[in-house]
């Protein structure tokens, strides 16, 4: 094996063999060559027709222009199972596993990336396109063994029709940090279905670019859309932006919204929006900004009890729209529907 310095194997050293019609087999050989090491995947197009499974604690370093494209139906393009990380092998637990870089396109044939059984894992600088069900799915909800995912600059985007109902980032893990993650045109942007103490900072969910399926309907990915859907406990969203979703923040577990914002780009003609839909759990809504850009916009739907409103800013709403507990907040009643 060549000496690659900063990494242990390079996918360029594993070409397709005669008869191989995709890049799956060569990438599997490359992964197998770097157990508990680092595999570098150079720029290029990689055709994937079966799920690539990583179970040997090989960390993956992709060139930013390493593009993995699904060319056949499968569950995920890449599934990373880190349970061997804490197996009894007389080896120290590896808390520095990672996936960095790369451009994964499910092309409506597959979800992009699944991560399970991780203990302090870094995911960074990755693009997840056109996931059939998920851009990123974190953890098996039946097991919930993952914790401390450090996710930064994860970009999820759909640019093809026919994928309504999918989720950009879905997690049932806990104690994790998501920073500067962007989700565009997934029906649900970020979903926390379980786990606790997840933190989301400067995450932005928006949609509307994929046109309506039928005349008179909302844009395809805006139908029943939710920017942030939270059912875990002690979830904190700080400086997050719910931008053009039917529901901005769906709260079904103890949640804090700090410095967050809701805006509906009325260019896409979606109306009858709800900023916060509250089902259960205590909620703190503080220092947030809510902007009314369509006639039928409601700030809050829910039981009313269990929500603390503090120092929020309302633009385009009148007194009757604002929760009673927050009517001393700053308001600008200028009508801005023409945005």
Secondary structure, 3 states (H helix, E strand, C coil): CCCCCCCCEEHHHCCCCCCCCCCHHHHHHHHHCCCCCEEEECCEEEEECCCEEECCCCEEEECCCEEEEECCCCCEEEEEECHHHHCCCCCCCCCCEEEECCEEECCCCCEEEEEECCEEEEEEEEEEECCCCEEEEECCCCCCCCEEEEEEEEEEECCCCCCCCCEEEEECCECCEEECCEEECCCEEEEECCCECCEEECCEEECCCCCCCCCCCCCHHHCCCEEEEECCECEEEECCEEECCCEEEEECCCEEEECCEEECCHHHCCCCEEEEEECCCCEEEECCEEECCCCCEEEEECCCCCEEEECCEEECCCHHHCCHHHCCCEEECCCCCCC
